Amino acid sequence: MRRFRKLSGALALVLCVLATFMQAHAAVAVLVEEPYGDFARVNRAGHSAVYFDHVCAESPTKLRACREGELGAVISRYRNVGGYDWLAMPLVAYLYAVDSADDIPETMDAAAEARLREAYRRKYLLGVAPDKADGTAPDSNWYQLVGSAYDRTLYGFQVKTTPEQDAGFIAMFNDRRNVERYNGAFRNCADFARVTINRFYPRAVKRNFFADVGITTPKHVAQAVAKFGDRHPEVEFAEFVVPQVPGSLPRSRSVKGVAECLLSCPRYVVPLTAVAPVATAVLGVAYLGNGRFAMPKDAPVLALRPVDADLIPGGPLVTEEELPAPAAVVKTSFTAASAAVLSSE
């Protein structure tokens, strides 16, 4: 009982600190999600989404301001999900396919992932992913809405926003037509992130007509936001990482841009060099000039863990490295700016 009271007290303090911080700061973050599965052998671009810590999802197609204690929403453009251009999901559900941080599994396998996703679909997503005639899940990309962290590692690149900016974004998205516009070359998920960031900071993210031959990629959007943050310290740029949940599922692969993918893969670069050696050389120069960008290796983990306060050096907020191995673990999420404060020494 005494240990339970300590755990409860630590959790209360964590939530109090988080709520205080979130009242003082609002932010938007580009999420770069590593590719996974068989498709990653062909296309290493990955996926891009946008996380708002003060904008929440009333439903997958309607936004509202967050209430106290809520952690925001992830919004992205999808292909073949209910005919919609964009869909919004609560942060914890998007990452882990559960309602509460208390329910996040410590490990994951394919069968458990499928069960969690299907249970969440039946509870909340029938409006965008209805049953087929036989009562089974539809043949669409709806599964991308929930449990992303089971399949891959995600990286966040965050800048601050204002309440007025968030309110304007909510009003605009709730008022405009939400009809699928997906196009892999010019209106893909990374284009959605690019345009969204530019609504807050005009021209912060431009297309890369050299290293990415004009196709917007998740990695380029992250690179542009990082460069913008370096040039404008007032936007309070920060980075974070959401690690892929441990388990038997295959590990995701590193994300790449267009030129990087073409030049690093023998199946592409060998025939390309044979057919068009000059163009290949130009592509290589373009990549070396403005296409190189690495995902942050030492970024703080987007996680809060309420454990026994007596076991934690410096208080209840800890990074992955500081967590004592035998302690109980409950995951939740926090803004990247707060994560930066908690990075390991």
ZABA-231168 format. One line per field, with one value per residue: x, y, z negated of N, C-alpha, C in turn; residue number from 1. Coordinates in steps of 0.05 Angstrom, whole numbers, plus 5000, padded with zeros to 4 digits. Layout:
ZABA-231168
n.u c(X,...);
n.v c(Y,...);
n.w c(Z,...);
ca.u c(X,...);
ca.v c(Y,...);
ca.w c(Z,...);
c.u c(X,...);
c.v c(Y,...);
c.w c(Z,...);
num c(NUM,...);
END
This chain:
ZABA-231168
n.u c(5017,5039,5078,5044,5019,5063,5074,5027,5031,5076,5058,5017,5047,5077,5037,5018,5062,5067,5017,5021,5064,5043,5002,5031,5060,5052,5055,5076,5093,5131,5126,5169,5167,5195,5205,5174,5165,5152,5148,5186,5233,5233,5216,5241,5222,5186,5137,5099,5073,5035,5040,5002,5005,4966,4920,4864,4829,4763,4735,4756,4752,4742,4765,4786,4800,4847,4830,4843,4897,4896,4932,4938,4936,4950,4956,4946,4955,4924,4920,4865,4829,4769,4755,4774,4815,4848,4860,4850,4879,4879,4939,4961,4930,4944,4998,4998,4949,4912,4869,4888,4949,4961,4950,4987,5025,5085,5114,5107,5073,5054,5002,4978,4981,4946,4898,4892,4888,4842,4803,4804,4787,4734,4712,4718,4727,4691,4663,4700,4726,4690,4657,4666,4620,4620,4631,4683,4746,4757,4788,4832,4876,4868,4891,4937,4924,4927,4970,5022,5074,5085,5102,5144,5199,5192,5208,5210,5203,5200,5167,5146,5078,5023,4965,4927,4943,4935,4879,4861,4878,4847,4795,4798,4809,4764,4724,4736,4729,4736,4761,4789,4853,4899,4962,5018,5064,5057,5019,5026,5036,5079,5076,5030,5048,5087,5057,5024,5061,5079,5035,5038,5090,5107,5136,5175,5185,5205,5198,5247,5281,5326,5358,5313,5285,5240,5199,5164,5190,5186,5235,5260,5225,5232,5286,5283,5252,5286,5330,5304,5292,5343,5358,5322,5318,5276,5232,5238,5259,5259,5277,5254,5245,5206,5211,5208,5165,5189,5194,5170,5158,5182,5239,5237,5264,5317,5301,5299,5314,5297,5342,5382,5361,5362,5417,5441,5423,5438,5405,5381,5420,5459,5436,5418,5465,5489,5454,5446,5496,5514,5470,5465,5511,5501,5457,5482,5517,5477,5454,5497,5504,5455,5423,5436,5421,5413,5375,5361,5405,5412,5367,5317,5273,5204,5170,5137,5147,5117,5144,5170,5186,5230,5268,5286,5334,5336,5281,5212,5210,5239,5290,5297,5347,5355,5319,5307,5318,5284,5238,5168,5133,5099,5075,5069,5058,5094,5107,5156,5189,5189,5212,5264,5286,5293,5333,5387,5445);
n.v c(4976,5024,5031,5036,5085,5119,5113,5134,5186,5204,5200,5239,5285,5286,5293,5343,5377,5370,5390,5444,5461,5455,5491,5538,5534,5524,5481,5456,5398,5365,5299,5248,5186,5123,5078,5013,4941,4903,4941,4978,4961,4979,5032,5082,5127,5133,5158,5218,5261,5308,5335,5366,5397,5425,5422,5383,5321,5320,5285,5238,5273,5324,5380,5410,5455,5433,5404,5412,5371,5339,5311,5327,5320,5279,5293,5277,5265,5216,5159,5129,5123,5123,5163,5212,5272,5287,5262,5260,5240,5222,5230,5187,5143,5144,5130,5082,5054,5052,5077,5100,5120,5085,5036,5022,4973,4939,4907,4880,4839,4811,4789,4811,4865,4868,4855,4898,4942,4928,4927,4981,5004,4985,5010,5065,5081,5067,5102,5121,5076,5030,4965,4910,4874,4823,4832,4840,4877,4935,4936,4978,5033,5044,5024,5053,5095,5082,5057,5067,5067,5014,4992,5023,5070,5137,5206,5271,5340,5401,5464,5526,5549,5596,5609,5636,5623,5568,5566,5590,5552,5508,5527,5536,5484,5456,5481,5475,5434,5365,5323,5268,5280,5258,5250,5218,5244,5301,5316,5289,5256,5283,5332,5351,5360,5398,5442,5452,5468,5514,5546,5567,5587,5621,5599,5569,5516,5491,5461,5413,5418,5396,5354,5322,5321,5354,5327,5325,5301,5264,5267,5312,5353,5352,5366,5419,5444,5439,5470,5519,5527,5533,5581,5615,5626,5642,5610,5567,5514,5443,5374,5305,5235,5177,5115,5052,5003,4950,4880,4824,4841,4861,4905,4975,5013,5058,5125,5157,5206,5223,5226,5205,5153,5132,5134,5103,5052,4993,4969,5011,5051,5028,5012,5064,5094,5069,5080,5136,5169,5222,5249,5220,5234,5289,5285,5262,5305,5342,5317,5315,5369,5393,5354,5321,5297,5277,5235,5253,5226,5227,5248,5267,5219,5214,5207,5195,5171,5147,5128,5099,5151,5153,5124,5152,5193,5262,5272,5258,5259,5227,5205,5153,5128,5138,5109,5063,4994,4952,4979,4996,5010,5060,5089,5154,5215,5276,5345,5363,5405,5404,5355,5366,5391,5349,5317,5271,5279);
n.w c(5000,4984,5024,5068,5056,5062,5116,5137,5119,5146,5199,5198,5190,5236,5276,5259,5267,5323,5340,5324,5355,5407,5407,5411,5457,5526,5583,5647,5682,5731,5750,5766,5793,5792,5848,5858,5863,5924,5964,5951,5972,6023,6023,5984,5959,5917,5870,5859,5809,5769,5705,5656,5594,5567,5596,5604,5621,5633,5662,5713,5757,5739,5705,5642,5587,5538,5475,5405,5385,5430,5486,5538,5611,5669,5736,5804,5875,5914,5958,5987,5942,5920,5956,5941,5936,5895,5828,5758,5697,5627,5589,5557,5576,5630,5628,5598,5600,5558,5505,5459,5426,5386,5407,5445,5478,5458,5492,5559,5607,5672,5671,5624,5637,5681,5655,5618,5653,5683,5642,5627,5675,5680,5636,5643,5697,5738,5769,5807,5823,5838,5826,5872,5915,5894,5841,5826,5821,5863,5929,5929,5915,5861,5815,5807,5775,5721,5669,5688,5666,5656,5702,5721,5710,5690,5705,5678,5695,5671,5664,5634,5622,5622,5580,5612,5664,5663,5654,5701,5738,5724,5735,5790,5811,5794,5823,5878,5938,5931,5967,6001,6028,6041,6072,6095,6114,6112,6073,6023,5959,5935,5962,5939,5886,5898,5919,5875,5834,5859,5855,5804,5802,5853,5914,5889,5901,5961,6026,6047,6102,6121,6091,6080,6126,6132,6106,6046,5986,5924,5895,5916,5901,5845,5843,5864,5825,5781,5798,5802,5748,5728,5750,5728,5666,5633,5643,5612,5624,5620,5612,5612,5598,5612,5593,5629,5604,5564,5583,5622,5673,5737,5742,5757,5814,5832,5851,5915,5966,6035,6072,6039,6030,6083,6094,6056,6061,6093,6132,6157,6167,6200,6252,6264,6267,6311,6353,6351,6337,6328,6307,6261,6234,6226,6193,6149,6133,6120,6076,6039,6034,6013,5991,5949,5886,5820,5777,5709,5662,5607,5585,5537,5507,5520,5470,5407,5342,5288,5231,5170,5129,5095,5121,5163,5191,5182,5186,5209,5265,5318,5365,5415,5405,5351,5323,5272,5277,5251,5239,5239,5300,5334,5391,5420,5457,5475,5488,5537,5523,5468,5463,5480,5436,5404,5423,5424,5382);
ca.u c(5000,5057,5089,5023,5016,5086,5070,5005,5041,5095,5042,5004,5067,5084,5015,5016,5084,5059,4994,5031,5081,5027,4987,5048,5072,5038,5075,5070,5117,5131,5134,5181,5163,5212,5190,5175,5152,5163,5149,5210,5255,5231,5213,5251,5214,5172,5112,5101,5049,5038,5030,4996,5000,4943,4897,4855,4810,4735,4730,4777,4748,4735,4785,4778,4822,4850,4822,4865,4906,4897,4959,4939,4928,4967,4940,4961,4941,4925,4908,4845,4817,4743,4752,4781,4841,4863,4847,4863,4878,4892,4967,4966,4918,4960,5023,4996,4923,4898,4857,4902,4977,4963,4946,5008,5041,5115,5124,5086,5076,5035,4974,4968,4978,4921,4875,4889,4878,4814,4786,4801,4770,4706,4702,4719,4733,4672,4655,4719,4734,4667,4660,4657,4595,4623,4636,4712,4757,4759,4814,4842,4899,4858,4909,4958,4914,4931,4991,5046,5099,5090,5115,5167,5209,5184,5224,5195,5217,5179,5169,5124,5055,5008,4937,4913,4949,4921,4850,4857,4882,4823,4772,4802,4806,4736,4707,4741,4721,4756,4758,4815,4868,4926,4978,5044,5085,5053,5002,5030,5035,5099,5066,5011,5064,5100,5037,5015,5081,5080,5012,5047,5114,5107,5161,5195,5191,5202,5206,5275,5281,5352,5362,5289,5274,5214,5180,5168,5195,5187,5261,5265,5209,5246,5311,5276,5243,5310,5345,5289,5295,5370,5360,5302,5316,5251,5211,5243,5260,5267,5274,5248,5242,5187,5223,5191,5160,5203,5177,5177,5153,5207,5247,5235,5289,5323,5286,5316,5303,5297,5370,5395,5352,5372,5446,5450,5412,5449,5384,5374,5443,5474,5424,5416,5491,5493,5436,5449,5518,5516,5447,5471,5532,5487,5441,5501,5525,5454,5451,5519,5501,5433,5405,5445,5409,5411,5356,5376,5412,5412,5343,5303,5250,5178,5158,5137,5145,5113,5155,5176,5202,5255,5287,5292,5351,5327,5252,5197,5212,5264,5293,5299,5371,5355,5299,5317,5308,5263,5215,5144,5134,5074,5083,5051,5073,5096,5116,5184,5204,5194,5231,5291,5295,5298,5352,5408,5468);
ca.v c(5000,5048,5035,5046,5114,5133,5113,5152,5213,5210,5205,5264,5306,5286,5305,5371,5390,5370,5409,5471,5468,5456,5516,5560,5531,5508,5473,5438,5382,5347,5272,5232,5159,5105,5058,4986,4921,4897,4965,4993,4952,4994,5061,5087,5154,5133,5173,5244,5270,5333,5333,5390,5390,5440,5417,5355,5310,5315,5260,5238,5293,5349,5389,5428,5461,5412,5410,5407,5344,5325,5312,5336,5302,5275,5297,5270,5259,5188,5149,5107,5119,5136,5185,5238,5282,5286,5250,5267,5219,5228,5222,5160,5124,5143,5116,5056,5041,5049,5102,5112,5113,5062,5011,5018,4949,4942,4892,4876,4820,4817,4782,4831,4890,4866,4856,4925,4959,4921,4936,5010,5011,4979,5028,5093,5088,5056,5123,5124,5049,5012,4937,4899,4859,4799,4840,4843,4904,4942,4935,5005,5040,5054,5015,5073,5114,5074,5039,5071,5061,4986,4985,5039,5092,5164,5228,5296,5365,5418,5493,5535,5563,5613,5602,5648,5607,5542,5571,5595,5527,5492,5538,5532,5456,5448,5493,5469,5408,5345,5303,5257,5294,5246,5245,5211,5262,5329,5320,5266,5262,5303,5357,5360,5371,5423,5464,5458,5484,5541,5563,5579,5601,5621,5593,5555,5491,5493,5437,5410,5411,5384,5327,5306,5326,5367,5311,5330,5277,5269,5275,5340,5371,5353,5382,5447,5454,5441,5493,5543,5530,5543,5609,5631,5615,5650,5590,5546,5488,5420,5348,5283,5209,5157,5090,5029,4986,4925,4857,4806,4854,4870,4933,4993,5019,5087,5141,5169,5222,5212,5222,5186,5126,5124,5131,5083,5025,4983,4963,5036,5067,5014,5018,5093,5103,5058,5094,5166,5175,5251,5255,5207,5251,5313,5277,5259,5331,5354,5305,5325,5398,5401,5332,5305,5304,5253,5236,5258,5201,5231,5264,5256,5202,5225,5188,5201,5146,5150,5106,5105,5176,5148,5110,5169,5216,5287,5276,5237,5259,5214,5195,5124,5118,5142,5092,5038,4970,4937,4996,4993,5029,5069,5109,5174,5232,5303,5361,5361,5426,5394,5333,5377,5397,5324,5301,5260,5296);
ca.w c(5000,4982,5050,5085,5051,5073,5145,5143,5114,5168,5222,5195,5193,5265,5290,5251,5282,5351,5345,5321,5378,5431,5406,5417,5483,5547,5603,5669,5689,5754,5743,5788,5785,5808,5864,5847,5880,5951,5981,5944,5989,6048,6018,5957,5952,5892,5869,5844,5796,5754,5678,5641,5565,5557,5613,5599,5640,5624,5677,5733,5777,5727,5685,5621,5569,5517,5448,5386,5382,5455,5497,5566,5633,5692,5760,5827,5900,5920,5983,5985,5915,5918,5975,5929,5942,5870,5805,5733,5676,5602,5590,5546,5594,5654,5624,5584,5604,5533,5496,5436,5423,5368,5422,5465,5473,5458,5515,5579,5629,5693,5663,5605,5651,5696,5636,5608,5674,5689,5620,5629,5698,5674,5616,5650,5725,5757,5787,5828,5831,5831,5832,5898,5914,5877,5814,5821,5826,5891,5943,5933,5899,5835,5793,5803,5756,5693,5664,5705,5652,5656,5728,5728,5694,5700,5696,5677,5699,5660,5661,5617,5634,5603,5579,5634,5687,5660,5658,5730,5752,5718,5749,5819,5818,5789,5843,5906,5947,5924,5988,6008,6049,6041,6096,6085,6124,6106,6050,6006,5930,5929,5971,5918,5865,5908,5920,5848,5820,5872,5845,5780,5808,5882,5929,5873,5914,5990,6040,6054,6130,6128,6079,6080,6153,6129,6090,6017,5971,5895,5886,5924,5884,5820,5848,5867,5798,5764,5807,5794,5720,5723,5758,5713,5639,5620,5646,5591,5637,5604,5625,5594,5611,5601,5602,5635,5581,5566,5588,5644,5698,5750,5736,5780,5826,5833,5871,5935,5987,6062,6082,6020,6035,6109,6095,6036,6067,6119,6153,6170,6176,6221,6278,6269,6276,6337,6372,6350,6318,6322,6289,6235,6221,6218,6170,6126,6124,6107,6050,6022,6029,5995,5985,5927,5860,5803,5755,5684,5648,5578,5578,5514,5513,5514,5451,5378,5328,5259,5215,5142,5129,5081,5139,5186,5185,5192,5188,5223,5294,5325,5392,5418,5393,5322,5310,5259,5292,5239,5231,5256,5322,5346,5410,5432,5475,5467,5511,5542,5509,5441,5466,5482,5409,5390,5437,5406,5379);
c.u c(5017,5069,5069,5019,5038,5083,5049,5015,5059,5079,5028,5023,5074,5062,5012,5037,5077,5037,5003,5047,5063,5010,5004,5060,5054,5058,5063,5095,5112,5141,5145,5181,5178,5195,5193,5161,5165,5166,5175,5234,5255,5231,5220,5242,5201,5146,5116,5073,5055,5025,5026,4991,4977,4918,4889,4834,4783,4726,4753,4775,4741,4755,4773,4803,4823,4840,4846,4872,4907,4924,4960,4932,4949,4949,4957,4943,4945,4913,4889,4837,4791,4738,4760,4810,4859,4846,4864,4859,4890,4920,4971,4954,4935,4985,5019,4969,4908,4888,4875,4931,4980,4962,4967,5024,5071,5128,5101,5093,5053,5006,4963,4964,4952,4897,4871,4877,4849,4795,4782,4784,4741,4694,4700,4720,4714,4663,4674,4730,4713,4673,4653,4631,4597,4630,4665,4721,4760,4787,4824,4865,4891,4877,4931,4949,4921,4955,5016,5072,5104,5106,5141,5175,5200,5202,5208,5212,5197,5187,5144,5102,5043,4980,4920,4918,4935,4891,4844,4859,4857,4799,4774,4797,4778,4717,4711,4733,4744,4752,4785,4828,4895,4937,5006,5066,5082,5034,5003,5030,5055,5091,5046,5026,5077,5080,5028,5035,5082,5057,5020,5072,5118,5135,5182,5203,5185,5208,5236,5276,5307,5354,5337,5273,5245,5193,5185,5170,5194,5213,5268,5250,5223,5271,5305,5267,5267,5327,5331,5292,5323,5372,5342,5300,5291,5229,5216,5243,5270,5262,5267,5245,5221,5198,5202,5189,5175,5184,5187,5171,5180,5213,5245,5263,5293,5309,5306,5300,5306,5325,5385,5387,5362,5401,5456,5441,5423,5428,5376,5399,5458,5461,5422,5443,5497,5478,5442,5471,5520,5494,5453,5491,5519,5471,5459,5510,5502,5450,5472,5516,5479,5414,5412,5433,5405,5390,5371,5380,5408,5388,5329,5279,5224,5163,5158,5132,5141,5122,5161,5195,5229,5276,5298,5310,5340,5297,5238,5199,5239,5265,5297,5324,5371,5336,5311,5303,5284,5237,5192,5144,5106,5081,5061,5068,5074,5108,5146,5200,5209,5214,5260,5303,5304,5319,5375,5432,5491);
c.v c(5025,5053,5046,5076,5130,5135,5133,5181,5222,5217,5232,5288,5309,5301,5335,5387,5392,5390,5438,5480,5472,5481,5540,5558,5515,5503,5456,5423,5365,5320,5258,5203,5140,5086,5030,4967,4918,4922,4981,4985,4967,5024,5066,5115,5155,5149,5198,5251,5296,5329,5360,5383,5405,5438,5388,5347,5304,5289,5260,5260,5321,5356,5408,5434,5439,5422,5403,5378,5328,5330,5319,5314,5301,5276,5291,5265,5229,5182,5127,5101,5135,5158,5212,5246,5281,5274,5256,5246,5229,5216,5194,5138,5121,5127,5087,5042,5035,5077,5116,5103,5089,5036,5005,4993,4955,4927,4888,4854,4825,4811,4802,4858,4890,4868,4884,4944,4954,4930,4966,5018,5007,4999,5056,5100,5077,5077,5127,5097,5029,4983,4931,4884,4835,4806,4844,4871,4910,4939,4963,5009,5050,5047,5035,5094,5108,5055,5042,5063,5031,4977,4999,5060,5118,5185,5254,5320,5388,5448,5503,5548,5580,5603,5612,5632,5580,5545,5575,5569,5509,5501,5533,5503,5446,5458,5483,5440,5388,5321,5294,5271,5281,5242,5241,5230,5291,5335,5296,5275,5283,5331,5369,5373,5397,5446,5472,5476,5512,5558,5578,5597,5601,5617,5580,5529,5494,5465,5437,5400,5399,5356,5310,5310,5337,5352,5317,5304,5283,5278,5304,5360,5374,5370,5412,5459,5458,5466,5519,5548,5541,5573,5627,5619,5622,5629,5566,5518,5467,5395,5327,5258,5192,5130,5069,5011,4960,4902,4842,4818,4863,4899,4950,5001,5049,5100,5154,5187,5209,5206,5202,5157,5116,5117,5110,5055,5015,4977,4987,5049,5054,5019,5047,5104,5093,5073,5124,5173,5204,5258,5243,5224,5277,5308,5274,5286,5345,5343,5315,5354,5405,5379,5316,5315,5278,5257,5238,5232,5204,5248,5251,5240,5215,5206,5200,5175,5151,5126,5116,5129,5171,5136,5128,5192,5241,5291,5255,5237,5249,5208,5165,5114,5119,5122,5067,5014,4957,4953,4991,5015,5034,5091,5129,5192,5260,5319,5360,5382,5417,5371,5343,5383,5372,5307,5293,5279,5285);
c.w c(5000,5010,5070,5082,5063,5104,5153,5140,5137,5193,5221,5200,5223,5281,5284,5267,5311,5357,5343,5345,5403,5431,5415,5446,5502,5569,5624,5677,5714,5744,5768,5779,5803,5824,5852,5867,5907,5967,5975,5960,6016,6044,5988,5947,5924,5893,5853,5833,5780,5727,5666,5612,5553,5575,5610,5620,5626,5637,5698,5754,5765,5704,5665,5604,5547,5491,5429,5383,5408,5469,5526,5585,5654,5717,5784,5851,5906,5948,5977,5956,5914,5937,5964,5936,5917,5848,5780,5712,5650,5601,5580,5564,5619,5651,5615,5587,5579,5525,5476,5436,5404,5382,5443,5459,5473,5481,5534,5599,5649,5685,5644,5618,5667,5678,5626,5629,5681,5667,5621,5652,5692,5654,5626,5680,5746,5777,5811,5838,5824,5839,5862,5894,5895,5848,5807,5827,5855,5903,5949,5914,5871,5813,5788,5782,5727,5691,5680,5692,5649,5680,5733,5708,5707,5689,5698,5679,5693,5659,5646,5634,5613,5602,5602,5660,5686,5665,5688,5746,5748,5734,5779,5827,5814,5811,5871,5912,5942,5943,5998,6032,6052,6069,6087,6092,6113,6082,6032,5976,5922,5939,5951,5895,5873,5908,5892,5833,5832,5865,5820,5785,5839,5894,5912,5886,5944,6002,6046,6083,6139,6117,6080,6106,6151,6114,6061,6003,5941,5885,5893,5907,5857,5822,5850,5840,5780,5772,5799,5765,5713,5729,5741,5684,5625,5623,5627,5603,5618,5619,5604,5611,5597,5610,5610,5611,5584,5571,5612,5671,5711,5744,5761,5790,5828,5856,5889,5954,6014,6072,6065,6026,6062,6108,6076,6042,6094,6140,6168,6183,6199,6248,6285,6279,6304,6359,6374,6330,6310,6302,6262,6220,6211,6193,6145,6115,6110,6079,6030,6015,6010,5988,5960,5901,5845,5782,5728,5668,5618,5569,5554,5522,5504,5495,5423,5364,5298,5244,5187,5141,5114,5099,5161,5179,5198,5195,5205,5253,5303,5355,5392,5403,5363,5308,5297,5271,5278,5234,5250,5277,5332,5365,5415,5448,5465,5490,5513,5527,5480,5442,5467,5455,5395,5403,5418,5405,5396);
num c(1,2,3,4,5,6,7,8,9,10,11,12,13,14,15,16,17,18,19,20,21,22,23,24,25,26,27,28,29,30,31,32,33,34,35,36,37,38,39,40,41,42,43,44,45,46,47,48,49,50,51,52,53,54,55,56,57,58,59,60,61,62,63,64,65,66,67,68,69,70,71,72,73,74,75,76,77,78,79,80,81,82,83,84,85,86,87,88,89,90,91,92,93,94,95,96,97,98,99,100,101,102,103,104,105,106,107,108,109,110,111,112,113,114,115,116,117,118,119,120,121,122,123,124,125,126,127,128,129,130,131,132,133,134,135,136,137,138,139,140,141,142,143,144,145,146,147,148,149,150,151,152,153,154,155,156,157,158,159,160,161,162,163,164,165,166,167,168,169,170,171,172,173,174,175,176,177,178,179,180,181,182,183,184,185,186,187,188,189,190,191,192,193,194,195,196,197,198,199,200,201,202,203,204,205,206,207,208,209,210,211,212,213,214,215,216,217,218,219,220,221,222,223,224,225,226,227,228,229,230,231,232,233,234,235,236,237,238,239,240,241,242,243,244,245,246,247,248,249,250,251,252,253,254,255,256,257,258,259,260,261,262,263,264,265,266,267,268,269,270,271,272,273,274,275,276,277,278,279,280,281,282,283,284,285,286,287,288,289,290,291,292,293,294,295,296,297,298,299,300,301,302,303,304,305,306,307,308,309,310,311,312,313,314,315,316,317,318,319,320,321,322,323,324,325,326,327,328,329,330,331,332,333,334,335,336,337,338,339,340,341,342,343,344,345);
END
